[in-house]
């Protein structure tokens, strides 16, 4: 197969280790991979050690002046393409398909694709990256594919008509849960051939890096929560559950790992509830350090909810990593999470916003260390069966090859 290019809105991002790992795993199959990032990370450098293992270096599309003199020509050509593909799109939709900033980025990207002999584009996230990939593919004459996750599907700001157009034009679309698969296939059910090109492929976890280990010998039980400190993670419910457990007489630690916009409000909530001796904040850490926190824990907890903007987690990476380290899980019956957790087998599922249920689930794990350890072992076995990074990245590589050869992607 020829050269693959990954396209991201921003690369690398602290919270998107699944992208770094996937690229690394595809490179390990022997494929030559390029990485294009539309923009630089506004938050500054990312320090994950796994970045040093990548062969590809990111090329930033916004820095390139390639194709700028062709911008008007590119827009005319894209409008002509639209007229062929969709003879009478409503004018407002036509404008939404060809926003100026995306045409500009697509023109630059198309030139980079040609200059670097790229044979196919694969965009992570169906939002900006998927849109620019769709436009650039028309200009450069190469196929594109997309991995769709969650925010790019469910956020209130997602233009569903435009999303349908991106799916229709792609050689294939990967999505990371069966929950998403059903939603997207229903979205394009009336477009011939579109539902069949959408496939479910789970994000993978590096089973060698996140090795199974015996339960940690701790002075008191410890639950660990890892994620960006944003609304959809539901960490405010975890703080309230910790208060409920303390009121029941439990002596334990809760470590919240990550940074984000809710950090100060969460710390204020901890202080107001008198939980400073129970709940601590570790801040943003590398993926290697995440592994250390998981291993030094009794259980991993992630009380996800649907955000006020419709945003929701799809397949939280930390739950896969915790499974790989043989730690039991506590999370919510939301989106694709029930595809990770078999309630009562490798962890417990509670309803979103159910603080009492969250406290009960943690209490059961604290009260029965042997049961918690058995759940961890069951989780590791499931991770090996369904979520192997090596296996799942190999499947994606095969899809890219089939798409290039004009075959039907399975």
N, C-alpha and C positions, 0 to 999 in steps of 0.2 A: 504493500500500500504506500501511497505517497505521504506527504507531510500533513500532519494534523495540526491545527491551531486551536487553542482554547481562547475564548473571549470572555472577559469579565468586565463589569463596570469598574471595579477597583480590585487590584491584586497587588500584594496579598492583604487579607484582612485577618485580624486576630481571631474573630469568631468563625471564620470559614476554613477551618483546618481540613474539612472534608474535601474541599477543592484541591488544596495542596497535596493531600494524600492521594487523591485520585490521579492527579497529573503524575506524581511520583510513581505510582503503580503502573500506569500506562507506559511510562518510559521504561520501566523494568521489563515490559514485554518485548522490548527491542524497537519500539516505534520512535521515530523522530518527532518531537513535539515542540511547537512554538507557543508562546503565551503572549497574548495581546491584552492590555488593560486600557480601557477607555480613558481612565483618569488616574492620577496619583492618589494615594491614601491621604486624606486630609488629617488623619490622626497621627501621621508620622510612621516611623519604621516599625515593622513587626519582627519579633525576636525569636520566633519558633525555630528550634534547631533543625526541624525537618526541612526548612527552606534550603539549608546548605546541601541537602541531598538531591535537589533538583538540578538537572542538566540545563534546562531552559532558563533563560533570563527574560524577565518581562520587558516588552516593548510598549511604550506608552503612546497610544494613538493621538492623544491631545497634543503631544509634543511634535508630531510630525507635520511638516508642511506639504507632504505628498498630496497631489491632486487638488490643491486649493484653486488653481486656475481653471480646473474642470468642474467646479461646483455647480455652475448654472447648467452646463451640459449634462451633468449627472442627474440633476433634478428633472430635466426634460426627459431624459432616458427612463428614469423611474416612473414618471407620469405616463409615458408610453407603455411601459410594462403593466402598469395598473389598468390601463385601458384594455389591454389584451386579456389580463387575468380576471378583470371585474369590469365589464363594459360600461356599467352605469352606476358606480358607487356614488352615494350622496356626497355633495361637495364638503360638508363638515367632516365626514369620515375620510375623504381624500386628504384633507388637511391634517387629520390626526395620524394618517399613515405616513405623511412626509413632513414632519416638523423640521424646521430649518436646522436645529442643532444636531438632529440625528442624521440628516442628509450630509451635513458637513463631516461628522464623524465617519459615516459610511464611506464617503469619498476618500478620506484619508486611509481608512482601513482597507478598502479595495485595492488601493495602490500598494499598500504594504503586503497584501496577500499575493499580488502578482509578482512583486519584487522578491519575495521570499519563497516563491514556488509552492505556495500552500495549495493543497488539494481539497481540503474540507475544513469548515469552521464548526466548532462546537461551543455553544454559548451556555454558560451556567447562569441561570435565572432567565425567565421569559420576559422580563421587564425591559430595561434599557439595553442590556447586552443582547438579548434575543431579538429586539427590534432592529438594532444596528446590524446585527449579523444577517437578518433577512434582507435588508437593503443592500448591504455590501455584497452579498452572494449574487444578486442580480447584476451588479456592476462588474464583478470580477469573474462571473461565470463558474462559480464553484458551489457545491451544495452546502447547506447548513443544517444543523440539528441543535436541539435545545434540551437542557435538563431544567425542568420546572420544579420548584420547591414548595413554597407556601405563600410568602408575602407577595410574590409575583403572580399568584393565582387569586388569593382571597382578600387582599387589602381593598378597602373601599375605593381607592383611587385607580385600581386596575380597570382599564377600558376593555370590557369583555368582547366587543366587536373586533378590536385590534388584536386581542389575544387569539380569537378564532382565525384571523388572517395569518398570524405567525405560525399557528399549528398547521394550517392548510398548505403553506408553502414549504414547510420543513421536510427533509428526507425522513426524519423520525423525531419523536419527542419522548424523552425519558422523564418519568416522574417517580418520586421516591417512596410512595406509599400506594397501596390499593385504594385507600380513601381518596387520594388525589386522582387516581386512574379513573374511578367511576365518575367523578365530577367532570373531568376534562372530556371524557368520551361522551358524556351527556351534552356538554357544551357544544360539541361539533357533530352531533348525531346526524344533522341534516346535510353535512358536507360529504359527498361521495369519497370514500377512501380515507377520510381523516381519522375516524375513530380507531381504525386498524393500525395506524402508524404510531399510536401512543402506547408505550410499554412501561411496565413498572420495573424499576431496578433499584434496589435498596442501596443507600450509601453504605460503604464498607468501613470496617474498623481494622486496624493493623493488629492482627492477633499475636504477632511476635513482639511488637512494642508494648502492647497492653496484655501482659501475660497474666494467667490465672495465678493467684497466690492465696495462701491460707489466711483466715481471718486475722486481723491485726490484734495484738495483745495490748489493749488499751486500759487505762485506769478507770475510765467510764465510757459508756457507749457514745459513739459520735456519728452524726449524720452529716453528709457533705452535699451541698447544692452548688452546681457550677452552671454559669450562664451569664449573658449580659443582663445587667440590672435594668430591665425594661418591663413594661406592664405585663406583656403576654407571658412572662415567666412565672408570675404569681408569687413572687417571693414575700410579698406582704402577708399572704396567707400562711406561709411557712413561719414567719415571725409570730403570728397570732397562735399557730399550733404549738410553737415552743412554749408560749406563755401558758397554754392549757396543760401541757405536759408537766411543767414546773408546778403548777397548781395541784396536779395529781400526785406530786411527790417524786417525780423522776429527776435524777441527777445525771446530766448528759451534756455533751457539747454539740453545737451546730456551727459549721463553718460554711460561710457563703463566699464563693470564689467567683470573681468577675468584677467588671466596672460598668458604669452606664449612668443614664440620666436619673435613675431612681436611687442612686447611692445615698445621697444626703437624707432623703425622706425615709429610707429604710433604717439608716442609723438613728435618726430621730425617733422612729417607732420603737426600736430596740431600747433606747434610753427611756422613753416614756413608759414602757412596760417593765422596766427594771430588769432587763435581760442581759446586761453587760457581762455577767459572769458565765452566761450560757451561749450567747450568739456572738460570733466574731466574723470580721470581714477580711479576706485575704487580698482583695484587689485583683487586677488583671494579671494573669500569669501565662507562662508558655504552656504549650500542650504537653511538654515533658513534665512540667510541674503539676499539671492536672493529674497525670498518672500517679504521682506521689501522694496527692491528696486522696485519690480514690483508694489506693492501697491502704492508707492509714485511716480507714473508716469502717464503721459497722454497716452502713447503708448509704445509698445515693438517693436523693429526693429531688424532684422537680415538679412543683405544683402548677403546671401550665394552665392558662385560661385563654379565652378569646379576648383580645384587646378591644378597646373602644373603637378602633379604626378597622376592625374586622381581621386584624393580623393574628395569626396563630402559628404555633410550631407545627412542623410536619413530622419529622423523624429526628428528635434531638440527639446530636452526636454524643453528648456526654452519657446518655443512657446506654448507647452501644459500647462505649469505652468501659463503663462500669460493669456491664455484663461480661466483657472480655476479661476483666480482672476478678471475676467471680464474686461480685458484690450484689446483694439483693436490691431491688428498685422499689421506689414509691413514686407514683406519678398519677396523672389524671386520665380519665377515659375520654380522650379528646383527639381528633384528627387521626394521625397514624400511630399514636402511642400504644393503643391496644394491639397493634401488630408487633410490638416489641415485648410488651408485658403480658404474660398469661397469668391472670389474677390468681394468686394463691400458689403458683408454681415457681416463678422466678421473681416475684415481687407482688405488690398490691396496687390495684387501681382504685382511685376514689373519684367522685364526681368533681368537676371544676367548682371552685369557690366553697368547697365543703371543708371548713377548717376542722370541725370535730372529726370527720372521717380521716383527714390527714393525720391528726394526732393519734387516732386509734391505730392506724396502720404502722406508724413509727413505734408506738408502744408495743405492738405485737412482735416486732423485730427485736426491740430492746429486751423484751421479756423472755424470748426463746432463742438464744444464740445458736443452738444446734439447728433449729429450723431455718434461721437466717442463713447459716452456712450452706445448708442443703439447697436453698433457693439460689444462692450464688453459683453453686455447681451447675444447677439446671440452666441458669442464664448463660454460663460459659458454653455449654453444649449447644444452646440455641444460636449463640453468636457464631460458633463454628459452622453451623448448618446453613444459616441464612445471611450472615453479615460479614463474611470474609472479604476484606479489601482486595486481596489478590484475585479471588474468584470473580467478584463483581466488576472490578476494573477490566478484567480480561473479557467479560461479556460485553462491556461497553466498547472495547477495542474491536471486537468482532462485529458489533452493530455498525460502527463507522466503516469497516471494511465492506460489509454487505451493502451499505448505502452507496458507497462509491462505485461498486460494481453493478449497481442497478437492481440488486436483489431485494426480496422482501425481508425487512428486518423482523426478527423473531424476539 
